[in-house]
Amino acid sequence: MSLFIIDHKKCHRDGLCVTECPGKLIEIVEEEGFPTPIAEAETLCINCGHCVAICPQGALSLNTMSSKDCSPVRKELALSAEQGAHFLRSRRSTRNFKEKKMTPDLLTQLIDIARYAPSGHNLQPVHWLVITDSQEVHRMAGLVADWMRFLINQGAEMAQAYHMDRVVESWDKGVDRILRSAPHLVIAYGLKSLPTAQNACTIALTYLELAASSFGLGTCWAGYFNAAANFYPPLSETLALPAEYLPYGAMMVGYPKYTYQRIPLRNPAKIIWR
């Protein structure tokens, strides 16, 4: 079966798919002038869909995706430069959540958006673990507190650098500064043998974080949790991920208790111009 199908009636033979293919796997056959896959195309194609996405006429379909199944880009929904800048600058990390829980459908919507995050070679290596039970989230925060106590007792430099003694003190007083009493926790994990998996998980969680903001939701990166998940066996065992996988990022998710009113200042960008 050919790598892709060309609708000759729709194709304008403009060569856009040839130009946009990242692997340069498409060529124009002089006799007919239609796009044709090169000999090695089926082996080398990463199914990124650039060739399907770029065609204005919808004339090209990969054997893995039909142009009819790919949603059109709606220009009327595009953010202006001002809207995009405001959206990104006004995003805040949420550390106070309502007790209200999200529906599984809403959590699924966030992950469905996050799976469109870029990944090296279009491997799409991100796997997801979603902890929906707030009591289980709280129990895991307690395991992180236990890990912190261990580091404090060992005199670990990391414990001093991140003031873990204060975090544990708050925990013992009933104040959760680890997972912030969040109702849900989303964990991105990937193959430990895949060099690009960690970056892919970070980018995907960033997509999820931004998507959550557009739904009126709050998020916060769970740095303490993710560190403990990689170094503290009791927490690793609780996650029960397959042996060949590692957690590469975690995020608290829920409805924010408060609404921010201003955009705080940030340090000037440090730029080297060449």
C-alpha positions as CSV (number, residue, x, y, z in Angstrom):
1,M,0.0,0.0,0.0
2,S,1.3,3.5,-0.9
3,L,2.3,5.8,1.9
4,F,-0.2,8.3,0.8
5,I,-3.1,8.8,-1.7
6,I,-3.5,11.9,-3.9
7,D,-6.8,13.0,-5.2
8,H,-5.9,14.1,-8.7
9,K,-9.0,16.1,-9.1
10,K,-8.2,18.2,-6.0
11,C,-4.4,18.4,-6.3
12,H,-3.1,21.7,-7.7
13,R,0.4,20.3,-8.0
14,D,1.8,23.3,-6.1
15,G,4.5,21.3,-4.3
16,L,3.6,22.5,-0.8
17,C,3.7,18.9,0.5
18,V,7.1,18.4,-1.1
19,T,8.5,21.6,0.6
20,E,7.0,20.9,4.0
21,C,7.8,17.2,4.5
22,P,10.5,17.3,7.3
23,G,12.1,14.1,5.9
24,K,12.1,15.2,2.3
25,L,10.2,12.0,1.5
26,I,8.0,13.4,-1.3
27,E,9.0,14.3,-4.8
28,I,7.2,15.5,-8.0
29,V,7.1,13.0,-10.8
30,E,7.9,15.0,-14.0
31,E,5.6,13.0,-16.3
32,E,2.4,13.8,-14.4
33,G,3.5,16.5,-11.9
34,F,1.8,14.9,-8.9
35,P,3.5,14.3,-5.5
36,T,4.9,10.8,-5.1
37,P,6.7,9.2,-2.2
38,I,10.3,8.4,-2.6
39,A,11.4,4.7,-2.5
40,E,12.3,4.7,1.2
41,A,9.3,6.8,2.3
42,E,7.3,4.1,4.0
43,T,10.3,3.2,6.2
44,L,11.3,6.8,7.0
45,C,8.0,8.5,7.5
46,I,7.2,9.6,11.0
47,N,3.5,10.2,10.4
48,C,3.7,13.8,11.5
49,G,0.9,14.8,9.1
50,H,2.6,17.9,7.8
51,C,1.8,16.9,4.3
52,V,-1.9,16.4,5.1
53,A,-2.1,19.7,7.1
54,I,-0.4,21.9,4.5
55,C,-2.6,21.1,1.5
56,P,-5.2,23.8,1.0
57,Q,-7.3,21.5,-1.1
58,G,-7.2,18.5,1.2
59,A,-5.9,16.5,-1.8
60,L,-3.4,14.3,0.2
61,S,-4.2,11.6,2.7
62,L,-1.7,9.4,4.5
63,N,-2.6,5.8,4.8
64,T,-2.6,6.4,8.6
65,M,-4.8,9.5,8.5
66,S,-7.3,10.8,6.0
67,S,-7.5,14.5,5.3
68,K,-11.3,14.2,6.0
69,D,-10.6,13.1,9.5
70,C,-8.3,16.0,10.3
71,S,-10.1,19.1,11.7
72,P,-9.6,22.3,9.7
73,V,-7.7,25.1,11.2
74,R,-10.3,27.8,12.1
75,K,-8.7,31.2,11.5
76,E,-11.5,32.9,13.4
77,L,-10.3,31.3,16.6
78,A,-6.7,32.4,16.3
79,L,-5.4,34.6,19.1
80,S,-4.2,38.0,18.3
81,A,-0.6,38.9,19.4
82,E,-2.1,40.9,22.3
83,Q,-4.5,38.1,23.3
84,G,-1.7,35.5,23.2
85,A,0.7,37.7,25.3
86,H,-2.0,38.4,27.8
87,F,-3.0,34.7,28.1
88,L,0.6,33.6,28.7
89,R,1.6,36.5,31.0
90,S,-1.6,36.2,33.2
91,R,-1.3,32.5,33.9
92,R,-0.5,31.8,37.5
93,S,0.4,28.7,39.5
94,T,-2.5,27.7,41.8
95,R,-1.7,26.8,45.3
96,N,-5.2,27.0,46.8
97,F,-7.9,24.8,45.4
98,K,-11.6,24.4,45.9
99,E,-12.8,21.0,47.2
100,K,-14.9,20.7,44.0
101,K,-13.7,17.8,41.9
102,M,-13.3,17.7,38.1
103,T,-15.2,15.2,36.0
104,P,-13.2,12.4,34.3
105,D,-14.4,13.8,31.0
106,L,-12.8,17.2,31.7
107,L,-9.5,15.6,32.8
108,T,-9.6,13.6,29.6
109,Q,-10.2,16.8,27.5
110,L,-7.0,18.3,29.0
111,I,-4.9,15.2,28.2
112,D,-6.5,15.1,24.7
113,I,-5.2,18.6,24.1
114,A,-1.8,17.8,25.7
115,R,-1.2,14.9,23.4
116,Y,-0.7,17.5,20.6
117,A,2.5,18.8,22.2
118,P,5.6,18.4,20.0
119,S,7.8,15.4,20.6
120,G,11.1,14.5,19.0
121,H,10.7,12.5,15.8
122,N,7.0,12.5,16.4
123,L,7.4,9.6,18.8
124,Q,4.6,10.8,21.1
125,P,6.2,8.8,24.0
126,V,4.1,10.4,26.8
127,H,2.0,8.1,29.1
128,W,-0.4,9.4,31.7
129,L,-1.3,8.5,35.2
130,V,-4.2,10.4,36.7
131,I,-4.9,10.3,40.5
132,T,-8.5,11.4,40.8
133,D,-9.1,10.5,44.5
134,S,-8.2,13.5,46.7
135,Q,-7.6,11.2,49.7
136,E,-5.0,9.2,47.6
137,V,-3.4,12.5,46.6
138,H,-3.1,13.4,50.3
139,R,-1.6,10.0,51.1
140,M,1.0,10.5,48.4
141,A,1.8,13.9,49.8
142,G,2.4,12.2,53.2
143,L,4.9,9.8,51.5
144,V,6.8,12.8,50.1
145,A,6.9,14.3,53.7
146,D,8.4,11.0,54.9
147,W,11.1,11.3,52.1
148,M,11.8,14.8,53.3
149,R,12.2,13.7,56.9
150,F,14.7,11.1,55.7
151,L,16.7,13.7,53.8
152,I,16.7,16.1,56.7
153,N,17.9,13.4,59.1
154,Q,20.7,12.5,56.6
155,G,21.8,16.2,56.5
156,A,21.3,16.2,52.7
157,E,22.2,19.4,51.0
158,M,19.0,19.2,49.0
159,A,16.9,19.3,52.2
160,Q,18.7,22.5,53.3
161,A,18.6,24.1,49.9
162,Y,14.8,23.7,49.6
163,H,14.0,24.4,53.2
164,M,12.4,21.0,53.6
165,D,12.3,21.4,57.3
166,R,9.7,24.1,57.0
167,V,7.7,22.1,54.5
168,V,7.6,19.1,57.0
169,E,6.8,21.4,59.9
170,S,3.8,22.8,57.9
171,W,2.7,19.2,57.1
172,D,2.8,18.2,60.7
173,K,0.5,21.2,61.5
174,G,-2.0,20.1,58.9
175,V,-0.9,22.4,56.1
176,D,0.0,20.7,52.8
177,R,2.7,22.6,51.0
178,I,3.6,19.5,49.0
179,L,0.5,18.9,46.9
180,R,-1.4,21.9,48.2
181,S,-4.5,19.8,49.1
182,A,-5.2,19.5,45.3
183,P,-8.1,17.3,44.4
184,H,-6.3,15.7,41.5
185,L,-2.7,14.9,40.3
186,V,-1.6,14.2,36.8
187,I,1.6,12.4,36.2
188,A,3.4,12.1,32.8
189,Y,5.8,9.2,32.4
190,G,7.8,7.6,29.7
191,L,10.3,4.9,28.8
192,K,13.6,5.3,30.8
193,S,15.5,4.0,27.8
194,L,14.2,6.8,25.5
195,P,16.4,9.9,25.7
196,T,13.6,12.2,24.5
197,A,10.9,11.0,26.9
198,Q,11.7,13.4,29.7
199,N,11.6,16.5,27.5
200,A,8.4,15.2,25.8
201,C,6.7,14.8,29.2
202,T,7.7,18.3,30.3
203,I,6.4,19.9,27.1
204,A,3.1,17.9,27.2
205,L,2.5,18.9,30.8
206,T,3.1,22.5,29.8
207,Y,0.4,22.1,27.1
208,L,-1.9,20.7,29.8
209,E,-1.1,23.6,32.1
210,L,-2.0,26.2,29.5
211,A,-5.1,24.3,28.4
212,A,-6.3,24.1,32.0
213,S,-6.2,27.8,32.3
214,S,-8.5,28.2,29.3
215,F,-11.0,26.0,31.1
216,G,-11.0,28.1,34.2
217,L,-8.9,25.5,36.0
218,G,-5.8,25.9,38.2
219,T,-2.5,24.0,38.0
220,C,0.8,23.8,39.8
221,W,3.9,21.8,39.0
222,A,4.5,19.2,41.7
223,G,8.3,19.4,41.9
224,Y,8.7,17.9,45.4
225,F,6.4,15.0,44.4
226,N,8.3,14.2,41.2
227,A,11.7,14.2,42.9
228,A,10.4,11.8,45.6
229,A,8.7,9.6,43.0
230,N,12.1,9.0,41.4
231,F,14.2,8.5,44.6
232,Y,11.9,7.3,47.3
233,P,11.0,3.6,46.9
234,P,7.7,3.7,49.0
235,L,6.3,6.3,46.6
236,S,7.6,4.6,43.5
237,E,5.9,1.4,44.6
238,T,2.7,3.3,45.2
239,L,2.7,4.6,41.7
240,A,3.2,1.1,40.4
241,L,4.5,2.1,37.0
242,P,5.9,-0.6,34.7
243,A,9.5,-1.3,35.5
244,E,10.8,0.2,32.2
245,Y,9.1,3.6,32.8
246,L,9.9,6.6,34.9
247,P,7.8,9.6,36.1
248,Y,9.1,12.7,34.4
249,G,6.7,15.3,35.7
250,A,3.6,15.8,37.8
251,M,1.0,18.5,38.1
252,M,-1.7,19.4,40.6
253,V,-5.0,20.2,38.9
254,G,-8.3,21.6,40.2
255,Y,-10.6,24.6,40.5
256,P,-8.7,27.6,41.9
257,K,-10.1,29.0,45.1
258,Y,-9.0,32.6,44.3
259,T,-8.7,34.7,41.2
260,Y,-5.6,36.8,40.5
261,Q,-6.2,40.5,39.5
262,R,-2.8,41.6,38.2
263,I,0.2,40.4,36.3
264,P,3.3,40.6,38.5
265,L,6.7,41.8,37.2
266,R,9.4,39.5,36.0
267,N,13.1,40.0,35.6
268,P,14.3,41.4,32.3
269,A,15.2,38.7,29.7
270,K,18.9,37.8,29.6
271,I,19.7,37.8,25.9
272,I,22.9,37.3,24.0
273,W,22.6,38.6,20.4
274,R,24.9,37.2,17.7
